[in-house]
Amino acid sequence: MEEGPLRVLTLPTTPFPDQRPGTSGLRKKVYVFQSKRNYLHNFIQSVFSSIDLRDRQGSTVVVGGDGRYFNTTAVQVIVQMAAANGVGRLVIGQNGIMSTPAVSCVIRKYKAIGGILLTASHNPGGPDGDFGIKFNIANGGPAPETVTEQIFQISRTLEEYAICPELTVDLVTLGKQTFDLENKFKPFTVEIVDSVESYANMLRNIFDFAALKELLSGENHIRIRLDAMHGVVGPYVKKILCEELGSPANSAINCIPLEDFGGQHPDPNLTHAADLVETMKSGQYDFGAAFDGDGDRNMILGKHGFFVNPSDSVAVIAANMFCIPYFQHMGVRGFARSADHIREKDGLWAVLAWLSILAARKQSIEEVMTEHWKTYGRNYYTRYDYDNVDIDAAVELMLNLEVIISDKEFIGQKFTEGEKTYQVERADNFEYSDPVDGSISRNQGLRIIFKDGSRIIFRLSGTGSSGATIRLYIDSYEKDVNKIFQDPQVKLAELVTIAVQLSQLQERTGRSSPTVIT
């Protein structure tokens, strides 16, 4: 117990006009948080003020981050402000580190009112990189638009924030620390927890660890290569895949979380995880995977670098879900983000799901994927990212495009490119009704769906720290087994051209060379 009660201060501040959280929280360059006085404090106060005081008093809040630069500084500020704002207990990952899926898990385990995640996901880290703050609600999932809008509105008029400036917490030692605060009847508690254990225990109740251990370390084990990209997943991979399931220690690389992710871009795709791709092409490994900075994204590769696109990955897991004990007992309530073991995307979960499928079917990734295409047909898929676009230009593009596709005359319109003609069947601004909790996520992307099932989707992303990112998604279904082994870029070239011309992407963004993600 600290000697003497700690002071609780209310200090004046000036609001900022640019603290609107995007789809994944507030993301800015590190220097913005460091150079603008109270920029961090203002946003954290806005988060706490968005929670009703009656719910906040004596409540539990979870805190964790991906370990990027400025993470530790931000955690200490959050501790000081949580105490001053009436929170009764903070549950923090050791060293301030906890993956996004694990935070979701811990929120639910401790029945917390929410969690604060310090991450910019797949964006670069370091002093010149990005930093982000995201708020998850009591169900473990990201705050819905109604909450993020409330946070933003509070931030625009904020005049003061509450803080206990003399409170410092030991983030290394596991266990509880208590602090007496002036004018508070109960001590403020900080509990430092093993970042991996609660999450690992959840996975033990979902997957057949005995079968996975046989697959990874038994007599006929497969060889795997896992790249944590110096993000938060490294300790989880080491503990679960190596120590518990028996995969050799050298099968996991880049497992030490670094503030700058080793100078790399922690985005698990063919471009940024190129070293893993090249290693897999050598043929010495049967299964490969990479993870992003905060652990909610992944990339799956088979022997000789066989690439599984994200859409195919979800489809294969869905088609083989009863290889996973959890679904044998619970059934399935939704796919992708709506899988209800937590309320976040989960990269490591997806890897264990794939390994469970390989263990049950005793096939390679390529064999599983090929059989899937022959049975169900193939959805060719690609994604183009137009990064760091002027925000006003990006918004104008999306608004203009929505006007075009909302016109009744647009339905039935034909687009011809090369030898192919596509006719519009329907178009909308997609909204998603969650089958688990009934929540509705609006403005999720502009969709153009053609009569043959092909789709063009435009989405304005909020995951960047500067400028805007326009993501272009293209997919097209092919059921002819003689046409399921084409290059996706060749197969989808006509649709890409139609999308670029219709939206005037290049003219409006000034970008003629987007990043091809898959």
C-alpha positions in Angstrom: 0.0 0.0 0.0 1.4 3.4 -0.9 2.1 5.8 2.0 -0.5 8.6 2.2 -3.4 9.1 -0.2 -2.4 10.3 -3.7 -3.7 13.6 -5.0 -6.5 13.6 -7.6 -6.3 16.7 -9.8 -8.6 18.3 -12.3 -6.5 20.2 -14.8 -7.6 22.6 -17.6 -7.1 21.6 -21.2 -7.9 22.8 -24.7 -10.0 20.5 -27.1 -8.7 19.2 -30.4 -10.8 19.1 -33.5 -9.2 15.9 -35.0 -9.9 13.2 -32.4 -12.6 11.3 -34.3 -11.9 7.6 -33.9 -11.8 5.6 -37.2 -12.9 2.0 -37.7 -10.1 0.9 -35.4 -9.8 3.7 -32.9 -7.7 6.9 -33.0 -4.5 6.6 -35.0 -1.9 9.3 -35.5 1.8 9.6 -36.0 3.7 9.2 -32.7 4.9 12.8 -32.9 1.3 14.0 -32.7 0.9 12.4 -29.3 4.3 13.6 -28.1 4.2 17.2 -29.4 0.6 18.3 -28.9 0.2 19.1 -25.2 -2.5 16.9 -23.6 -3.4 15.2 -26.9 -3.2 11.7 -25.2 -4.8 13.0 -22.0 -7.7 14.6 -23.9 -8.6 11.4 -25.8 -8.4 9.2 -22.7 -10.6 11.6 -20.8 -13.1 11.6 -23.6 -13.2 7.8 -23.5 -13.8 7.7 -19.7 -16.3 10.5 -19.9 -18.3 8.6 -22.5 -19.0 6.0 -19.9 -21.8 6.8 -17.5 -20.4 7.8 -14.1 -22.6 5.2 -12.3 -21.1 2.5 -14.6 -17.6 3.8 -14.2 -17.4 4.0 -10.4 -15.6 0.9 -9.0 -15.6 -0.8 -12.4 -12.9 -3.0 -14.1 -11.1 -1.9 -17.3 -8.6 -3.9 -19.2 -5.5 -2.3 -20.8 -3.0 -3.8 -23.2 -1.0 -2.8 -26.3 1.1 -4.3 -29.1 4.4 -3.0 -27.6 5.0 -0.4 -30.1 6.9 2.9 -29.3 5.1 5.1 -26.8 3.1 2.1 -25.4 4.6 2.2 -21.9 4.2 6.0 -21.6 0.6 5.8 -22.6 -0.1 2.9 -20.2 1.2 5.0 -17.2 -1.0 7.9 -18.2 -4.1 5.7 -18.6 -3.4 4.3 -15.1 -3.2 7.8 -13.6 -6.4 8.9 -15.4 -8.4 5.7 -14.7 -7.8 6.1 -11.0 -8.9 9.7 -11.1 -12.0 8.9 -13.1 -13.4 6.4 -10.5 -12.4 3.1 -12.1 -11.9 0.6 -9.3 -9.5 -1.9 -11.0 -7.3 -2.1 -14.0 -6.2 -5.4 -15.5 -3.0 -4.8 -17.5 -0.9 -7.2 -19.5 2.6 -7.7 -18.2 4.9 -5.0 -19.6 1.8 -3.3 -20.9 1.6 -5.9 -23.7 -1.5 -7.9 -24.7 -2.8 -8.9 -28.1 -6.1 -7.5 -29.4 -7.8 -11.0 -29.3 -6.4 -11.5 -25.7 -7.8 -8.2 -24.5 -11.2 -9.2 -25.9 -10.9 -12.5 -24.0 -9.8 -10.8 -20.7 -12.6 -8.2 -20.9 -15.1 -11.1 -21.0 -13.3 -13.2 -18.4 -13.2 -10.3 -15.8 -16.6 -8.9 -16.7 -15.0 -5.5 -17.4 -16.9 -2.5 -18.6 -14.4 -2.3 -21.5 -10.8 -2.2 -22.5 -8.3 0.3 -23.9 -6.0 -1.1 -26.6 -2.8 0.7 -27.6 -2.2 -0.3 -31.1 -2.0 0.8 -34.7 -2.4 -2.8 -35.8 -0.4 -3.4 -39.0 0.9 0.1 -39.3 4.7 0.8 -38.8 6.0 1.6 -35.3 9.0 3.5 -33.8 9.5 7.2 -33.1 8.6 8.0 -36.7 5.8 5.5 -36.9 2.2 5.3 -35.9 0.4 5.0 -32.5 -3.2 4.3 -31.8 -5.8 4.0 -29.1 -8.9 1.9 -29.4 -11.8 1.3 -27.0 -13.6 -2.0 -26.7 -16.9 -2.3 -24.9 -18.1 -4.9 -22.3 -18.8 -7.6 -24.9 -15.1 -7.6 -25.8 -15.7 -6.1 -29.3 -14.8 -2.7 -30.8 -16.9 0.2 -29.7 -19.8 0.7 -32.2 -20.2 3.9 -34.1 -22.6 5.3 -31.6 -19.9 5.1 -28.9 -17.0 6.4 -31.0 -19.2 9.3 -32.2 -19.9 10.2 -28.5 -16.2 10.0 -27.7 -15.5 12.4 -30.6 -18.2 14.9 -29.6 -16.9 15.0 -26.0 -13.3 15.5 -27.3 -14.4 18.6 -29.3 -15.6 20.5 -26.2 -13.4 19.1 -23.5 -12.1 21.7 -21.0 -10.5 19.6 -18.3 -9.3 16.1 -17.4 -8.8 14.2 -14.1 -5.5 12.6 -13.2 -3.4 11.2 -10.3 0.0 12.5 -11.4 2.0 10.9 -8.7 0.7 7.4 -9.3 3.1 5.0 -11.0 2.7 1.3 -11.5 5.1 -1.5 -11.8 4.2 -3.2 -15.2 6.7 -6.0 -14.8 5.8 -7.8 -11.6 2.7 -10.1 -11.8 0.1 -9.6 -9.1 -2.0 -6.8 -7.5 -0.9 -3.3 -6.5 -3.2 -1.1 -4.5 -3.2 2.7 -4.1 -5.0 5.0 -1.6 -6.4 8.1 -3.3 -7.6 11.2 -1.6 -11.4 11.5 -1.3 -11.8 7.9 -2.4 -13.3 5.3 0.0 -11.8 2.3 -1.6 -8.3 1.7 -2.8 -7.5 1.7 -6.5 -6.2 -1.7 -7.7 -4.0 -2.5 -10.6 -3.6 -6.2 -11.5 -0.7 -7.2 -13.7 -1.5 -10.4 -15.5 0.2 -13.0 -17.7 -0.6 -11.7 -21.2 -0.9 -15.2 -22.6 -2.5 -17.5 -20.0 -6.2 -16.5 -20.1 -6.2 -16.5 -23.9 -4.3 -19.8 -24.1 -6.8 -21.4 -21.7 -9.6 -20.2 -23.9 -8.0 -21.9 -26.9 -7.6 -25.1 -24.9 -11.3 -25.2 -24.6 -11.9 -24.6 -28.3 -9.3 -26.9 -30.0 -8.1 -30.5 -29.5 -4.6 -29.8 -28.3 -3.8 -33.5 -28.2 -4.5 -33.8 -31.9 -2.5 -30.6 -32.6 0.4 -31.8 -30.6 0.5 -35.0 -32.6 0.4 -33.0 -35.8 3.3 -30.8 -34.8 5.5 -33.1 -32.8 4.3 -36.7 -33.3 6.0 -39.4 -35.4 4.7 -38.0 -38.7 4.6 -34.4 -37.7 4.5 -31.6 -40.3 7.1 -28.8 -40.4 5.8 -25.3 -39.8 7.2 -21.7 -40.0 5.5 -18.9 -38.1 6.6 -15.3 -38.4 5.4 -13.0 -35.6 6.9 -10.0 -37.4 8.2 -8.7 -34.0 4.6 -7.9 -33.0 2.6 -8.8 -29.9 1.9 -12.4 -31.0 5.5 -13.6 -30.5 5.0 -14.7 -26.9 1.7 -16.4 -27.7 3.3 -18.4 -30.5 6.2 -19.4 -28.3 4.0 -20.5 -25.4 1.2 -22.2 -27.3 2.7 -23.6 -30.5 6.2 -24.3 -29.3 6.2 -25.0 -25.6 2.7 -26.6 -25.3 2.1 -28.2 -28.7 5.7 -29.2 -29.3 6.7 -27.4 -32.5 10.5 -26.8 -32.5 11.6 -23.5 -31.1 13.2 -22.5 -34.4 9.9 -22.9 -36.2 8.9 -19.5 -34.8 10.8 -16.4 -35.9 10.7 -12.7 -35.0 9.0 -13.5 -31.7 10.4 -10.7 -29.6 8.0 -7.7 -29.6 10.0 -4.6 -30.6 8.9 -1.0 -30.4 9.6 -0.5 -34.1 8.8 -4.1 -35.3 12.4 -4.5 -36.3 12.1 -1.6 -38.8 9.5 -3.6 -40.8 5.9 -3.1 -41.7 4.0 -5.6 -39.5 1.4 -6.4 -42.1 1.0 -10.2 -42.9 0.7 -10.1 -46.7 2.7 -11.2 -49.7 4.5 -7.8 -49.9 5.5 -7.2 -46.3 6.0 -10.8 -45.2 8.2 -11.5 -48.3 10.9 -13.3 -46.3 8.4 -15.9 -45.1 7.1 -16.3 -48.6 10.6 -16.9 -50.0 11.3 -19.4 -47.2 8.1 -21.3 -47.9 8.9 -21.4 -51.6 12.0 -23.6 -50.7 9.7 -26.5 -49.9 11.2 -27.3 -46.5 8.1 -26.3 -44.6 4.5 -27.7 -44.9 2.7 -24.8 -43.3 3.5 -21.1 -42.9 1.8 -18.2 -41.2 2.5 -14.6 -40.4 0.8 -12.2 -37.9 0.3 -8.5 -37.7 1.4 -6.1 -35.0 -1.6 -6.6 -32.6 -2.5 -10.2 -33.5 -5.9 -9.9 -35.2 -4.6 -10.5 -38.8 -2.9 -13.5 -40.4 -1.6 -14.9 -43.6 -1.7 -18.6 -44.4 0.8 -20.3 -46.7 1.2 -23.9 -47.9 4.3 -25.8 -49.1 6.2 -24.1 -51.9 4.5 -20.8 -51.0 1.0 -21.8 -51.9 -1.1 -18.7 -50.9 -4.5 -18.9 -49.2 -6.4 -15.6 -49.6 -8.4 -14.4 -46.7 -11.8 -15.1 -48.3 -10.8 -18.7 -49.0 -9.4 -19.1 -45.5 -12.8 -18.2 -44.0 -14.6 -20.5 -46.5 -12.4 -23.5 -45.7 -12.8 -23.1 -42.0 -16.6 -22.8 -42.4 -16.7 -25.9 -44.6 -14.6 -27.9 -42.1 -15.7 -26.3 -38.8 -16.6 -29.6 -37.2 -12.9 -30.5 -37.2 -12.9 -28.1 -34.2 -14.4 -29.4 -31.0 -15.9 -26.1 -30.0 -18.2 -26.2 -33.0 -19.0 -29.8 -32.5 -20.5 -28.8 -29.1 -21.7 -25.3 -29.7 -22.7 -25.2 -33.4 -21.9 -22.1 -35.3 -23.6 -18.7 -35.0 -21.6 -16.7 -37.5 -18.4 -16.5 -39.5 -15.3 -14.3 -39.7 -15.5 -11.4 -37.2 -18.7 -12.7 -35.7 -17.2 -16.0 -34.4 -18.3 -15.8 -30.8 -15.3 -17.1 -28.9 -14.3 -13.5 -28.6 -15.5 -10.3 -30.3 -12.5 -9.6 -32.5 -10.7 -11.0 -35.5 -8.1 -13.5 -34.2 -5.0 -14.4 -36.2 -3.7 -17.2 -34.0 -7.2 -18.7 -33.7 -7.3 -18.9 -37.5 -3.9 -20.7 -37.6 -5.0 -23.3 -35.0 -8.2 -23.7 -37.0 -6.2 -24.5 -40.1 -3.9 -26.9 -38.3 -7.0 -28.6 -36.8 -8.3 -29.1 -40.4 -4.9 -30.5 -41.6 -4.8 -32.9 -38.6 -8.3 -34.2 -39.2 -8.1 -34.5 -43.0 -4.4 -35.5 -43.2 -3.9 -33.5 -46.3 -1.7 -30.6 -47.3 -3.0 -27.0 -47.5 -2.9 -27.2 -51.3 -4.9 -30.4 -51.4 -7.5 -29.0 -49.0 -7.8 -25.9 -51.0 -8.0 -27.7 -54.4 -10.6 -30.1 -53.1 -12.6 -27.1 -51.7 -12.6 -25.4 -55.1 -13.6 -28.5 -57.0 -16.5 -29.0 -54.6 -17.8 -25.5 -54.2 -16.1 -23.5 -57.0 -13.6 -20.8 -56.6 -14.1 -17.2 -55.6 -11.2 -15.3 -57.2 -10.2 -12.3 -55.0 -7.9 -9.4 -54.9 -7.5 -6.2 -52.9 -5.9 -2.9 -53.9 -4.9 -0.2 -51.3 -4.7 3.4 -52.2 -2.8 4.8 -49.2 -2.2 8.3 -47.9 -4.9 9.8 -50.1 -6.0 13.4 -49.2 -8.9 12.9 -46.8 -11.2 15.4 -48.5 -10.5 13.9 -51.9 -11.2 10.4 -50.5 -14.5 11.4 -48.9 -15.6 13.3 -52.1 -14.8 10.2 -54.1 -16.9 7.9 -51.9 -19.8 10.4 -51.8 -19.8 10.8 -55.5 -19.7 7.0 -56.0 -22.5 6.5 -53.6 -24.7 8.9 -55.6 -23.9 7.0 -58.8 -24.7 3.6 -57.4 -27.8 4.8 -55.6 -29.4 6.0 -58.8 -32.2 3.7 -59.9 -30.9 3.8 -63.4 -27.7 2.2 -62.2 -29.4 -1.2 -61.6 -29.3 -3.2 -64.8 -26.5 -1.1 -66.3 -24.0 -3.1 -68.4 -20.2 -2.8 -68.3 -18.2 -4.3 -71.1 -14.4 -4.8 -70.9 -12.6 -7.0 -73.3 -14.7 -10.0 -74.2 -16.7 -9.8 -70.9 -19.9 -8.0 -70.1 -21.1 -7.5 -66.5 -24.7 -6.4 -65.6 -25.4 -4.7 -62.3 -27.9 -6.7 -60.2 -27.8 -4.5 -57.1 -25.7 -1.9 -55.3 -25.7 -0.6 -51.8 -23.8 0.9 -48.8 -23.3 -2.3 -46.9 -24.5 -2.7 -43.3 -24.0 -5.7 -41.2 -26.4 -7.1 -38.6 -24.5 -9.2 -36.1 -26.1 -12.6 -35.5 -24.6 -12.9 -32.1 -25.6 -9.7 -30.3 -27.9 -8.0 -32.9 -25.7 -4.9 -33.2 -25.7 -3.1 -36.6 -22.5 -1.8 -38.3 -23.3 0.7 -41.0 -21.3 2.3 -43.8 -19.1 -0.8 -44.2 -18.4 -0.3 -47.9 -20.0 0.5 -51.3 -21.0 -2.7 -53.0 -21.7 -3.3 -56.7 -23.0 -6.8 -57.3 -23.3 -8.2 -60.8 -25.7 -10.8 -62.1 -22.9 -13.5 -62.3 -22.2 -12.9 -58.6 -19.0 -10.9 -59.2 -18.5 -8.0 -56.8 -16.7 -4.7 -56.6 -16.4 -3.1 -53.1 -15.0 0.3 -52.2 -14.2 1.0 -48.6 -12.8 4.1 -46.9 -10.5 2.8 -44.2 -9.9 4.4 -40.8 -6.8 2.3 -40.0 -4.3 4.9 -41.2 -2.6 7.6 -39.2 -2.2 10.1 -41.9 -4.4 10.7 -44.9 -7.0 8.2 -45.9 -6.8 4.7 -47.4 -9.3 3.6 -50.1 -9.5 -0.1 -50.4 -10.8 -1.7 -53.5 -11.9 -5.3 -53.2 -12.8 -7.5 -56.3 -14.1 -11.0 -56.3 -15.6 -13.2 -58.9 -17.1 -16.8 -58.6 -16.0 -19.5 -61.0 -17.6 -23.0 -60.8 -16.0 -24.5 -64.0 -13.4 -26.9 -62.6 -11.3 -26.3 -65.7 -11.0 -22.6 -64.8 -10.2 -22.7 -61.1 -6.4 -22.6 -61.4 -6.0 -19.2 -63.1 -3.9 -16.3 -61.8 -6.3 -14.0 -59.8 -4.8 -10.8 -61.3 -5.5 -12.1 -64.8 -8.9 -13.5 -64.0 -10.0 -10.2 -62.4 -8.3 -7.7 -64.7 -11.6 -6.7 -66.4 -13.4 -6.0 -63.2 -10.5 -4.0 -61.8 -10.5 -1.8 -64.9 -14.3 -1.3 -64.6 -13.9 -0.3 -60.9 -11.1 2.1 -61.5 -12.9 3.8 -64.4 -16.3 4.0 -62.7 -14.9 5.5 -59.5 -12.2 7.7 -61.3 -9.9 6.5 -58.6 -6.7 7.5 -60.4 -8.0 10.9 -61.4 -9.4 11.7 -57.9 -6.6 10.3 -55.8 -3.6 11.0 -58.1 -2.6 7.4 -57.4 -1.9 5.2 -60.5 0.0 2.5 -58.6 -1.9 1.1 -55.6 -0.5 -1.6 -53.3 -1.7 -5.0 -54.5 -2.3 -6.8 -51.2 -3.4 -10.2 -52.6 
